């Protein structure tokens, strides 16, 4: 049995659900995975966010300390004293827990997980790139962009999608349909990443178009109270129910009692909540994030996608499903089939076990470990220059980054042509006073394409790396 640790703190979110599923899967491959965290912040997070079943699969050490160097020493000593042979680094899940890769003894195998597609996450991952044996992205977009833009070695940069315990969701009996379309949002309530504040507007538009639906909000987070306010302001008091956090054991029944998962995220990695919903037959209506959601959702086959932030398009998807229950049932059945075929935690665990075995038996050369008496967290793991920007500005940038990433070559060229012709029209000497043209008539034809394999998402990413 190989003893291994994942440097992470239990919490109510997809990153820790990834650990729970991976732990169960790796046990069948002779790998005993536990979570490990250090410091006061980890102890406080654990106390406020862990479920009871997480208590016995790991521990927080040095829980009364806020000193980063002391926490780093404690982690290194724990790994040595307990003869840990494999360490799973979760990029940007804490500066100490990420940076520790640079200080581990050479004989400790370590693989880094990158869970989301943001430039900040890539920037942090790059700081420990040369001290990990392999890097795993949970979606094709992540592994592709790390290798093409951040210098990660192609051979050791892998894509291993998240997996779930598909069986428990397939076993849950679907609740018979009702005249009302049962719409669900599930997970962390955080507008910055999840596009939470678009939800009331989407529901308001769908109801205004005649759809008979009801929204259930399952989850919690920093923006829950403001989401309640937005829902009330949109006049949705009778059309929305707030459940709070749902215990993981109850999630199969939750998704089996709903028809649609509304998923308007700005950015993701490989959303566990979506996988679980689809395995339970809940049809996704999700923002198109190139190489992420369109890797899971086959447009018009097992769900529907809309451009990031386009509340009108999202509402139209709900109206379409509310009015065509035959389509809804077909999508539901195909969603369950696609999860059973490609996203089980058994498949994920087998791929991980193979990567761990390769890293242990034929490890790639790493940089020499740094001495702990020269402990320093590099700038890439600290807040970037764009961190103080107003949330509205960052949200606008993220929305357009993802829309551009999702465009085909035709769409990018059309947008460029539109910008050039629009500028020319506004500044032309033949236009009296340089008057503006109506932007609604501007010839933009954006071709969104599921699958997205032409590499233009990578091209667009270059332009946004610096923000």
C-alpha positions in Angstrom: 0.0 0.0 0.0 1.4 3.4 -1.0 0.7 6.2 1.6 -0.2 9.5 -0.1 -1.5 12.9 0.9 -3.5 15.6 -0.9 -2.6 19.0 0.4 -6.0 20.4 0.8 -8.6 21.4 3.4 -12.1 19.9 3.6 -14.8 22.2 2.4 -18.1 22.4 0.6 -16.9 22.7 -3.0 -15.9 20.9 -6.1 -12.1 20.8 -5.4 -12.6 18.8 -2.2 -15.3 16.6 -3.8 -12.6 15.8 -6.3 -10.4 14.5 -3.5 -13.2 12.5 -2.0 -14.0 10.7 -5.3 -10.3 10.2 -6.1 -9.5 8.8 -2.6 -12.2 6.1 -3.0 -11.0 5.2 -6.5 -7.3 5.0 -5.7 -8.0 2.7 -2.8 -8.6 -0.1 -5.4 -5.1 0.5 -6.8 -3.2 0.1 -3.6 -2.9 3.9 -2.9 -4.1 5.2 0.5 -4.9 8.9 0.0 -5.5 11.3 2.9 -5.9 15.0 3.1 -3.3 17.2 4.9 -3.3 20.9 5.7 -1.4 23.2 8.1 -2.0 26.5 9.9 -4.7 28.5 11.5 -6.5 29.4 8.2 -6.8 25.7 7.3 -8.1 24.9 10.8 -10.7 27.7 10.6 -11.7 26.6 7.1 -12.0 23.0 8.2 -14.1 23.9 11.2 -16.6 25.9 9.2 -16.7 23.9 6.0 -16.2 20.2 6.5 -18.8 17.4 6.6 -18.6 14.9 9.4 -17.4 12.1 7.1 -14.3 14.1 6.2 -13.0 14.1 9.7 -11.3 10.7 9.7 -9.6 10.9 6.3 -7.0 13.5 7.1 -5.8 16.2 9.6 -4.8 19.8 10.2 -1.4 20.2 11.8 -0.1 23.3 13.6 -3.6 24.6 13.6 -2.7 27.5 15.9 0.0 29.1 13.7 -0.2 31.8 11.0 3.5 31.6 10.3 4.0 30.3 6.7 7.6 29.0 7.2 6.5 27.1 10.4 3.6 25.5 8.5 5.9 24.6 5.7 8.4 22.9 8.1 5.5 21.1 9.7 4.3 19.7 6.4 7.7 18.6 5.3 8.4 16.9 8.6 5.0 15.2 8.6 5.6 13.8 5.1 9.1 12.5 6.2 7.9 11.1 9.5 4.9 9.3 8.0 7.0 8.0 5.1 4.6 9.5 2.6 5.7 8.4 -0.9 3.3 10.5 -3.0 2.0 14.1 -2.6 -0.8 15.6 -4.5 -0.3 19.4 -4.9 -3.5 21.4 -5.6 -2.5 24.6 -7.4 -3.6 27.8 -5.7 -5.3 25.9 -2.8 -3.1 27.9 -0.4 0.3 29.5 -0.9 2.1 27.2 1.5 0.4 24.0 0.2 1.3 24.9 -3.4 4.8 26.3 -2.7 5.8 23.3 -0.6 6.6 21.4 -3.8 9.8 23.4 -4.1 11.0 22.2 -0.7 10.1 18.5 -0.7 12.9 15.9 -0.6 13.8 14.6 -4.0 12.6 11.0 -3.3 9.0 12.2 -2.7 6.9 11.8 -5.8 4.6 14.7 -6.4 1.9 15.6 -9.0 0.2 18.9 -9.3 -3.5 19.3 -10.0 -4.8 22.4 -11.8 -8.5 22.7 -11.2 -9.5 25.9 -13.1 -8.7 27.9 -16.1 -7.9 31.4 -14.7 -4.6 33.2 -15.5 -4.1 33.5 -11.8 -4.2 29.8 -11.3 -1.8 29.2 -14.3 0.5 31.9 -12.9 0.6 30.2 -9.6 1.1 26.7 -11.1 4.1 27.9 -13.1 6.0 28.9 -9.9 6.3 25.2 -9.0 6.3 23.7 -12.5 10.0 22.6 -12.3 9.5 20.9 -8.9 6.7 18.5 -9.8 7.0 15.2 -11.7 3.7 15.7 -13.6 0.9 18.2 -13.9 -2.7 17.2 -14.4 -5.4 19.5 -15.8 -9.0 18.4 -15.2 -10.1 19.5 -18.7 -8.5 19.7 -22.1 -8.4 23.5 -22.0 -6.2 23.4 -18.9 -3.6 20.9 -20.1 -3.4 22.5 -23.5 -2.9 26.0 -22.3 -0.3 25.0 -19.6 1.8 23.2 -22.3 1.4 25.8 -25.0 1.7 29.1 -23.0 3.3 28.3 -19.7 6.2 26.0 -20.7 4.9 22.8 -19.1 6.5 19.7 -20.7 4.1 18.1 -23.0 4.9 14.5 -22.0 4.2 15.3 -18.3 1.2 17.5 -18.7 -1.9 15.3 -18.7 -5.6 15.7 -18.9 -7.5 13.5 -16.5 -11.1 14.6 -16.2 -12.9 14.5 -12.8 -14.8 11.4 -12.1 -17.8 10.7 -9.9 -19.5 7.7 -8.3 -21.8 7.3 -11.2 -23.5 4.2 -9.7 -25.2 6.1 -6.9 -26.7 8.6 -9.3 -27.9 6.0 -11.8 -29.5 4.1 -8.9 -31.6 7.1 -7.9 -35.1 6.9 -9.3 -36.1 9.9 -11.4 -39.1 11.7 -9.9 -41.9 11.8 -12.5 -42.2 15.0 -14.4 -44.6 17.8 -13.5 -46.2 20.6 -15.6 -43.6 22.9 -14.0 -40.1 22.7 -15.2 -37.9 22.1 -12.2 -34.7 24.1 -12.5 -31.8 23.6 -10.1 -28.6 25.5 -9.3 -26.3 23.6 -7.1 -22.9 24.3 -5.4 -21.0 27.4 -4.3 -22.8 30.7 -4.5 -20.1 33.0 -5.8 -20.8 35.5 -8.5 -17.1 36.0 -9.4 -16.7 32.5 -10.8 -20.2 31.1 -11.0 -22.1 34.0 -12.5 -24.6 33.8 -9.7 -26.1 37.2 -10.2 -27.1 36.4 -13.7 -29.5 33.7 -12.4 -32.5 35.9 -11.4 -32.4 37.7 -14.7 -32.3 34.4 -16.6 -35.3 33.1 -14.7 -37.2 36.5 -15.0 -36.7 36.4 -18.8 -37.8 32.8 -19.1 -41.0 33.4 -17.0 -41.7 36.5 -19.1 -41.5 34.4 -22.2 -44.2 32.1 -20.8 -42.2 29.3 -19.4 -43.8 27.5 -16.4 -40.8 26.9 -14.1 -39.5 27.0 -10.5 -36.0 27.5 -9.4 -34.3 25.7 -6.5 -31.0 27.1 -5.2 -28.9 24.4 -3.4 -25.6 25.6 -1.9 -24.1 28.5 -0.1 -21.2 30.9 -0.2 -20.2 34.5 0.0 -23.0 35.8 -2.3 -26.0 33.9 -1.0 -27.6 36.9 0.8 -27.1 39.1 -2.3 -28.6 36.4 -4.5 -31.7 36.5 -2.3 -31.8 40.2 -2.7 -31.4 40.0 -6.5 -34.2 37.4 -6.7 -36.5 39.5 -4.6 -35.8 42.6 -6.7 -36.6 40.5 -9.9 -39.9 39.6 -8.4 -39.1 35.9 -8.1 -40.2 35.3 -4.5 -42.8 32.8 -5.5 -40.6 31.2 -8.1 -37.5 30.3 -6.1 -36.7 28.1 -3.1 -33.4 28.4 -1.2 -32.3 25.1 0.4 -28.8 26.0 1.8 -26.1 23.3 1.5 -27.2 19.8 0.6 -25.4 17.0 2.3 -23.4 14.9 -0.3 -25.5 11.8 0.5 -28.6 13.6 -0.5 -27.3 15.0 -3.8 -28.5 12.0 -5.9 -32.1 12.5 -4.7 -31.8 16.2 -5.3 -30.8 16.0 -8.9 -33.3 13.2 -9.6 -36.1 15.5 -8.5 -35.1 18.3 -10.9 -35.3 18.6 -14.7 -32.6 21.1 -15.5 -29.3 22.3 -14.0 -28.8 26.0 -14.7 -25.0 26.6 -14.8 -24.0 30.2 -15.8 -20.4 30.1 -14.7 -17.8 32.6 -16.0 -14.9 30.1 -15.6 -14.5 26.5 -14.4 -12.1 23.6 -14.5 -14.3 20.5 -14.8 -17.4 21.0 -12.7 -18.2 18.1 -10.4 -21.7 19.5 -9.8 -22.5 19.3 -13.5 -21.2 15.7 -13.7 -23.4 14.7 -10.8 -26.5 16.4 -12.1 -26.1 14.8 -15.5 -25.5 11.4 -14.0 -28.8 11.9 -12.2 -30.6 12.8 -15.4 -30.7 16.6 -14.8 -30.2 18.3 -18.2 -27.5 21.0 -18.2 -28.2 24.5 -19.5 -24.7 25.9 -19.2 -22.4 28.7 -20.3 -20.1 27.6 -23.1 -16.6 27.6 -21.7 -14.3 26.3 -24.4 -12.5 23.0 -23.6 -14.5 22.8 -20.3 -18.3 22.7 -20.5 -18.3 21.9 -24.2 -16.1 18.9 -23.3 -19.0 17.5 -21.2 -22.1 18.9 -22.9 -22.7 17.8 -26.4 -24.8 20.7 -27.7 -28.3 19.6 -28.7 -27.6 16.0 -27.7 -27.4 15.9 -23.9 -27.8 19.5 -23.0 -27.7 23.1 -24.2 -25.0 25.8 -24.1 -25.1 29.6 -24.3 -22.5 32.3 -24.6 -21.1 33.4 -21.2 -23.2 36.1 -19.7 -25.9 36.0 -22.4 -29.0 35.9 -20.1 -31.4 36.1 -23.1 -29.9 33.0 -24.7 -29.9 31.2 -21.4 -33.6 32.0 -20.9 -34.4 30.8 -24.4 -32.8 27.5 -23.6 -35.1 27.1 -20.5 -38.2 28.2 -22.6 -37.3 25.6 -25.2 -37.0 22.7 -22.7 -40.1 23.8 -20.8 -42.1 23.6 -24.1 -40.7 20.4 -25.5 -40.8 17.6 -22.9 -39.9 15.0 -25.4 -36.6 16.7 -26.1 -36.1 17.1 -22.3 -36.5 13.4 -21.7 -34.2 12.5 -24.6 -31.5 14.9 -23.3 -32.0 13.5 -19.8 -31.4 9.9 -20.9 -28.4 10.8 -23.0 -26.9 12.8 -20.1 -27.0 9.8 -17.9 -25.5 7.6 -20.6 -22.6 10.0 -21.3 -21.6 10.2 -17.6 -21.7 6.4 -17.3 -19.5 6.0 -20.4 -16.8 8.6 -19.7 -16.8 10.1 -16.2 -16.7 7.4 -13.6 -14.3 7.7 -10.7 -13.0 4.3 -11.6 -11.7 5.6 -14.9 -10.3 8.7 -13.3 -8.5 6.6 -10.6 -7.1 4.2 -13.2 -5.6 7.1 -15.1 -4.2 8.6 -11.9 -2.7 5.4 -10.7 -1.0 5.0 -14.1 0.4 8.5 -13.9 1.7 7.9 -10.3 3.3 4.7 -11.3 5.1 6.3 -14.2 6.3 9.2 -12.1 7.6 6.9 -9.4 9.3 4.4 -11.7 10.7 6.8 -14.4 10.6 10.3 -12.8 11.5 13.3 -14.8 14.5 15.4 -13.6 13.5 18.1 -11.2 15.2 21.2 -9.9 17.1 20.7 -6.6 14.8 21.2 -3.5 15.2 24.5 -1.9 16.4 24.8 1.8 13.7 25.5 4.3 15.8 28.1 6.0 15.4 30.2 2.8 11.6 29.8 2.7 9.9 32.3 0.5 6.6 32.3 -1.3 7.2 33.5 -4.9 5.2 36.4 -6.3 3.2 34.1 -8.6 1.5 32.7 -5.5 0.6 36.2 -4.2 -2.2 38.4 -5.4 -1.4 39.7 -8.9 -1.5 43.4 -9.9 -5.0 43.0 -11.2 -6.3 41.8 -7.9 -7.4 45.3 -6.7 -9.4 45.9 -9.9 -13.2 46.4 -9.3 -15.1 43.1 -9.5 -17.2 44.6 -12.3 -14.1 45.1 -14.4 -12.8 41.6 -13.8 -16.2 40.1 -14.5 -16.4 42.0 -17.8 -12.9 40.8 -18.8 -13.7 37.2 -17.9 -17.0 37.2 -19.8 -15.3 38.4 -23.0 -12.3 36.2 -22.6 -14.6 33.1 -22.5 -16.7 34.3 -25.4 -13.7 34.9 -27.6 -12.2 31.5 -26.6 -15.4 29.8 -27.7 -15.4 31.4 -31.1 -14.3 29.6 -34.3 -11.8 31.3 -36.7 -14.7 32.7 -38.6 -16.1 34.3 -35.4 -12.8 35.9 -34.5 -12.4 37.3 -38.0 -15.9 38.6 -38.0 -15.5 40.3 -34.7 -12.2 41.9 -35.8 -13.9 43.1 -39.0 -16.8 44.5 -37.0 -14.5 46.5 -34.7 -12.5 47.9 -37.6 -15.5 48.9 -39.7 -17.2 50.3 -36.7 -14.2 52.4 -35.8 -13.9 53.6 -39.4 -17.5 54.6 -39.5 -17.3 56.6 -36.3 -14.1 58.5 -37.5 -14.7 58.7 -41.2 -14.5 62.3 -42.6 -17.6 61.4 -44.8 -19.7 60.9 -41.7 -20.8 64.4 -40.5 -19.4 65.1 -37.1 -18.0 61.6 -37.0 -21.4 60.3 -35.9 -21.7 56.8 -34.4 -23.2 54.0 -36.3 -25.9 51.9 -34.5 -24.0 49.0 -33.0 -27.0 46.8 -33.4 -26.4 46.8 -37.2 -22.7 46.0 -36.9 -22.0 42.9 -38.9 -20.8 40.5 -36.2 -21.4 36.8 -36.9 -20.0 34.8 -34.1 -19.8 31.1 -34.9 -19.8 29.1 -31.6 -18.8 25.5 -32.0 -19.0 22.6 -29.6 -15.8 20.6 -29.6 -13.6 23.6 -30.2 -10.5 21.9 -31.5 -9.0 24.6 -33.7 -6.7 26.2 -31.1 -8.1 29.7 -31.3 -9.0 29.6 -27.6 -5.2 29.3 -26.9 -4.6 32.2 -29.3 -7.1 34.4 -27.4 -5.7 33.3 -24.0 -2.3 34.9 -24.8 -3.9 38.3 -24.9 -5.4 37.9 -21.5 -2.5 36.2 -19.7 -1.3 39.5 -18.3 -4.5 40.6 -16.6 
